[in-house]
Amino acid sequence: MGACGAVGVGVDVGACGAEGCSVEGWGSAWGRWWVGAGAGVSVLGPARNGVSEGVRALTRQSLRADTPAPALPAVRVRRAVPLPAVGVRRVVSVCAVGVRRGPRVHASVGVGGGSERLGGMNETVAPEGAELRARAEIDLAAVRANVRALRERAPGAALMAVVKADGYGHGAVACARAAVEAGATWLGTATPQEALALRAAGLPADVRIMCWLWTPGGPWRQAIEADVDVSLSGMWALREVIAAARLAGRPARVQLKADTGLGRGGCQPGDDWTELVTEALRAQAEGLLRITGLWSHFACADEPGHPSVAAQLARFREMVAYAETRGVEPEVRHIANSPATLTLPESHFDLVRPGIAMYGVSPSPEIGTPADFGLRPVMTLTAALALVKHVPGGHGVSYGHHYVTPGATTLGLVPLGYADGIPRHASSAGPVLVEGKWRTVAGRVAMDQFVVDLGGDEPGPGAEAVLFGPGDHGEPTAEDWAQAAGTIAYEIVTRIGSRVPRVYVNASGE
């Protein structure tokens, strides 16, 4: 019996490599389940989906409703984690993304009697005896193959695997590990929190991590102490990182970002760039920082022949040359995103930064399909039909009755909606494969569900509906959904929400 005083969920905890890994409490209904690890490890982060951000984990031991309390040492825990009073298929051994110090985390969920390794930030625990309502299967072998294919496109440059936004919705830590296994030597994130989470996940110490989206008052000192490269676009950021370096007692690793024409982040050419370079060199001479990189970002590299591409390349060379003549000796110079990595070898410099291409999605249909570049889509999104029923002709379907059945038919209820990231703009347009046939969303996508017209076919409840995948078996792709919703495939995969478990396959490297 746990501290909450209720009997409900018991836990078998396997050794996760930490001293004194233990579960301190459990309870029935929506009781509290505490997870912690010894040796000063503390669980961090807000709760999400019933699991703390800091507890990324569960090991491959099973959670059972009748397991007695394990006699393990008590540990310091920062946050309680609510879990429902049901058995859990596979669990976890503590520690990963949100853990301050300690062992790496693995997480697993049982699917079809087996278990698949998890490793991102969206793990969801599956109830005992129940199939998953929906799942996003993440093929880590495809990640590794894509990284190798991208390296072949830029053989003279190092590769930064961009895993921002939880790895474009695929799971940052699992995809980062796979990318490193395939030869990536850098990892890129947008926010410092993402970068710090990666560093805490126990990735190899020689893998460089960079983040570029800072606001005043950010965790500069923590980034410096975690050996994260930070991007500077202006003097306010330089002043803050210098102050943090003094507090940390060690130099910051900084990369100066040039705005070569995107008009977003980055320092403007001319006097602003002159001042930033001059003051950064002064701080470097004082031992407060090391200028490790000079970089920029394209605006239109996914539009072949766009005049801004050549203009930005010329401006980047000019701004890099100025910095180098003043004494900057960067480890890396980089501007190539996914489309530039694939199509503009003159932009590769010392480092390329593929993002969406690493996940097997083409940056733009205009430059080619994934197969054209030897890439394979990594995510397959499926759901189990929640209901199949007969309805007469003239029957309205979903909110607003924007779809009315043209005749007697069968309807299938797909238990995914815009709360899960299914775009509402794909109402009456989004494609779904059910039993080998393409169907189309019938009427409005609702918050938790949408309907497909099965045309009289009668698949059973629980039949698989494939929203998108690689297309190997005739299923739609993320690009098909992007076309249906009037958006880009980046958004389709990245927006898949945390209610959808990521199930990792092919976790071991070849």
N, C-alpha and C positions, 0 to 999 in steps of 0.2 A: 504494500500500500504506500502510495506516495504522500508527499506533504499536503496535498489537497484533501486527503482523507477519504478518497473514493477508490474503489477497485474497478478497473476497467481494462486498460491497456497495459500489458507487461512487456518487457523488452529484454531480448538477448543482445548484448553488445559485444562485438568482437574487438580484439585489439586493433587500434588504428595507428599504433606507433607512438601515441603520446603516453606520458606517465599518468596513470590514474584516470583514464577515460571512463566516464560513468554517466548513467542516467539517474537523476536524483528524484524524479517524481513523475507520476502519471495518474490519470483519473478518468472517470466515466463522463458521458455526455461531452460537453465542451470543456473538460477539465484542462489542467495545465500539464505539459510534458516538458521537463527541463533537460537540456542536454549541455554537457560541458566537458572540458578536458583539463587534465592536471597540468603541472609544471607552469602555472601562471597563464595558461591560455584562457582568454575570455571571449565569449560569444557576443558578436556585435550586430547591430543593424535592426531596422524596423521589421515587424512581422509582415509577411505577404503570403497569401494562400495558405494560412495556417502554419507556415514554417518561417522562422526568423531568417532574414537575409544573411545573418551571420552563420546560421546552421545550414550549410549547403549540403548536408550530408546524411547519409545513412549508410551502414555497410551492408555487406551481403548476408547478414544474419537475418532471421525472420522475426517479425513482431507478432506475438500471439496474445490473445486475450487472457490466457490462463497462465502466463509465465510469472513465477514468483519474482519478487524484487531481487536484483542482483546485489551481492554484498561487495560494493566497490567504494573506493574512497570518495569522500565529498570533494567538490571542486567549486571554484569561484565562477558564478554564472551571472551574466549581465542582463539577460532577458528571458522571460518565460515564453513558451511556444504552445499555442493551442492546437490540439488535434482532436478530431471527432472520435467517439467511442466505437471504433470499429477495428478489426484486425488490419494489419498492414502487410502487404506482400513481401516487400523487401525493405530493408532499412538501410542504416547508415552508420558509418563510423565517423566520428566528428572531425571536422576541420577542413576548410578550404577558403573560399573567397572572402568570407567575412570574418575569419579568425585572425586575431592579431599575430599570434606566433604559434607554430606547431606543425603537425604533419599535413600532408596533402589530403584532400578529401576525394573520396569516390562516392557516387551515389548510384543506386540501382533501383529500377522498378521491375517487378515481374510482369511479363507479358506472355500470355499463352503458355504459362507454366515455366517459362524460363526467366532470365533476367538480362537486362541490358544496362551497360554502364552509362551513367549520366555525368555531366561535368559542366553544365552551364549555370545560369542564374535563374532558370525557370522550372526547376524540378517540382513535380507534383507527385504526391504519394497516392498510389492506387489502393482502394479498399480491397480487402481479402475477398476472393471469390467473384469479383466483378471485373468485367472487361472494361477497358478504357472507353469513355464516351468519345474521345477524339485523341489523336496523337500526331505529333510532328516527328516523324522518323528522320534522324540526322545521320547520314552516311559519312563516317569519318574517313573511310577509305577514299571517298570522292574528294574530301578536303585535301588529303595528302596528294592525290593524283593531280588536282587542280593547281596546287602550289608548285609541284614539279613542272607542270606544263607552263606555268607563268615564269618560272625560273629559266626555262628553255627559251622563252621569248626575250629575256634580258640576261644573257649569259655573263655579261661583264659587270653586272650590278648585284648588290645584295638585295634581299627582299624583305620588306616590312609587311607582315600580315595585319591588315586592319581589322580589329575585332571590337570596334566601338558598337554602341547600342546592343549590348549583349551578343556580339558576333552577328550583327544584322538579323537578330532574332533566332540564331541557331545555337547559342550558348557559347559565351566568350571563352571560358576556361577550356572546355573540351576541344573547341576548334583551334584555340591557341596552341594547345599541346600537339594536336595533329599537324598544324602548320610547322611547328618547330621540328617535329620528327621528319618532315619533308624538306627541311633545309632553310626555313625562314630564320633569320638572325635578329630581326626586329619585330616588335609588336606595336601597333598604333591604336590609340584610343582618343576619343574626344575629350572626356572630362578627367580631371585628376582622380576622382573617386574610382572610375573604371581602371585607371592605371594602378592605383594602390591595391585594388582588389586582385588584379593580375599578379602583382608582386607578392601579395600575401598567399597566393594559391600554390606557391612552391614550384614555380617553373624554374628551369635551369638559371643559375645566377648570371651566366654570361649572355643571356638573352637581353638585349636592350629594349626598354619600353619607353615610348614617347606619348605625351598628351599635349593637346593644343588649344583646348577651349577653356580659358581662364576668365574669371571675373575678380574684381578687387576683393581682398580678404580671403582668397582661396588658400588651400592647405599647402602652401609653398614649402614650409619646413618639412612636413611629412614626405613630400615628393623628393626633396633633396636627400633626406635620410634613407629613402627607399631606392635611391640611385635611379630615379626616373628623369629622363630628358624632358625639359619643359620648353614650350614655345613662347617666344616674346614677340609681340607685334607693336609695342609702343613703350614709351618711357615710363608710364605708370607701372607696367609689369616689371620692367627692369629694376625700378626702385624697390618694389615689393620683394623680388627674389633676392636682391642684395641684402635687404634687412633680414630675410629668412636665413640666408647663408651665414650671416654673422651669428645668429642665434644657434644655428645647427653646428657651427664650428667646422664646417667643411664646405668646399666649393660646390656650387650648383652646376649641373650640366644643362646648358641652354642652347636652343636653336633659334636663330633669328628668322622670322617669316617676312618675306617680301610680298607686297601686293603688286603683282605684275599685270593686273587687269581684271581680276575677278570682282574687285570692289567689295569684298567681304572682310575677312580677317587679313592681317598682314600690314606691314609698314609701307607707307607711300614712298615712291622714289623721290629723290631730291633731298631737300634739307632734312626731312624727317628721318630718312634712311641714314644720312650722314651723321646725325646726332645719335641715333640708336647704335650704330656701329662704333662710333667714337667712344661713347660712354660705356658700352659693353667691353671694349678693349681696355679701357681704364680699370674697370672692375676686375677684369681678368688679370691685369698686371698686379693688382692688389691681392690676388689669390682668392677672390670671392666667387669666381665662376670660371667655367671653361666653355668657350663657344664651340660646340660640337657639330653644329650643322647650320646650313643656309638652305631655305626651302621656300616653295610657293605652291600654288594650286591652280589647275586649269579651270576655265569657265566653260569651254565648248569642245573639249577633246573628244566627246562622243558624237560630234557633228563633223564628219569627214570634210576636209577642205575649208573649214570655217577660218576666215582671215585672222581671228583673234588668237588662234593657236600659234602661228608663226610669230605674231607680235608679242605674245607672252614669253615665248622661248627667247626671243631677242632681248626683251627687257630683263628676263631672269639672268641671262649671261652678263648683261651690263651691271646689274646690281651685285652679282657674285664677284665679278671682276673688281669692282670698287672695293668691296669688303676685303678681298684677298690682297689688293695692293696696299691697303691700310694695315695689314698684318694678321688678318683672320686666317687660320689654318684649320678649316672644318674637317671633321672625320667624314661627313657625308654632305652631298648636295643633291637635292631631290625635288622633283616637280611632277613625276609621272604617276597618275592615278590608274584605275583599271583600264579605261580606253586607251590611254597613252602607253601603258605597258604593252597592250596588245597590238597597237598600230603605229606607234611613233618611236622607233628606236633611237632617234636623235634626242629624245627627251629623257633617256634613262639615267644619265649621269652616274652617280655612285650607288643609288638606291632607288628602287621602285616601290610604290605603295598600293598594290591592288587591294580593293575592298570587295565589292560585289562579285567580281570575277572569281575570287577565291571560293565563293559559295556556288559556283557553277551557273551563275546568271549573267547573261550578256548585258553590258552597260547600256546598250542601245540596239534595237533591231537593225538600225541603219548600218552598223558596222559589222554585223554578222550574228549568227546564232551561237549558242555555247558550243555545239558540235564543230562549228567552223574553226574554233580555236582549241579544240581538244579538251574542252571543259565539260564537266558533268554536274547537273543540279544536285545539290546536297540534301535539300529538304523535300520530304513527301508528306503532305497533309491529308489525313483521312479521318473519317468519323463513322460511327455505327448508326445506321438508321434507327431512330427511336420509335417510329410508327409507320406502318403502311396501311392505307385504308382505301376503300372504294367510295367514290363520290359521283353524283349525277352531273350531267352537263349543266352549264349555267351556274356552277358553284363558285362563289368568290373565294379567293385565297389570300391570306395574310392581310396586314393592315391596309386600309384604303381600297381593298378589292381591285388593285391595279392589274390583277390577273384573274380571269374568269375561265373556268374549264370549258373548252369548246364542245365537249361531249362527255359521256360517261368515261371515267378514267380511274386510275389509282394515283394517290399522292404519297410521297415519301417525305418524312420529317427528318431533316438533318440537324443534329443538336449543336450547331455552331452559329454564332451571330456576330454582330459588330462588337460586342463585348470581348469577343475572342480575336478580333482583328479582321473579320470578314467585312470587306468594304460595303457599306450601304449603297454606294454608287453603283455596285454591281447587281442591284435588284433587277430582276427580269432579264439578266444578261450573263451572270456568272456561270461557267460550265462545270459540270460534275460528272464523273464516270461512275455509273452503277451497273454492275453485272455486264460489263463490256459495252455499254451504250452511253453516249454522251447525253446528258440531260442539261436543262437550263434552269436556273433559279426561277421559280414561279412566283411572281409578285415581289413584295418587299422583303428584304433581309431585316429581321428583327434583332433584338438585343442578344438573344440566346439561341436562335434557331431560324431556319428558313425551310422552304418547301420546294420539292422538285416534282414535276408531273412525270409519272412513270409510264404514261400511255397505256395503261391496262396491265402492264407487267406486275408480277407479284413477288418480288424478293421478300424474304422474311425479315422481321424486325431483327436488327443486329447486322444485316448485310452491310458490306463495306461501301462507303461512298468516298471516292478519291477526288479531292478538290484540285490538287496539283501535285506534280512530281516530275521526274526526268522525262516522261513521255514514252518510256520503253514499252508500255503495255496499252498504249492508246489514250492514256490519261491526259488531261489538260496540263499545261505548264504554268508557272508563275507569270510568264509573259502573256499567256491567254487571259489570265485574270486581270492583268494590268490593262490589256486592251478593252476588256469588258467594263472596267471601272474608270477608264479614262485617266490612268495614272501610269506609274513606272513600276517595273518588277521589283526594284529596291523596296518600295513601300509595301508591296504584297507580302514579302517574306518577313520584313522587319516588324511589321505591325502585329504579327500573330502573338496573342497575349499569353499571360502567365497561367491562365486556366487550362491551357493546352500543354500536356506534358511533352517534354523533349525526350525521345527514346533513342539512345545512341547505339548504332550498330557498327561493326567492324572497328572496334576501339583499338585492337592491337595493330601495331605497324606491320607492314609486310616486310 
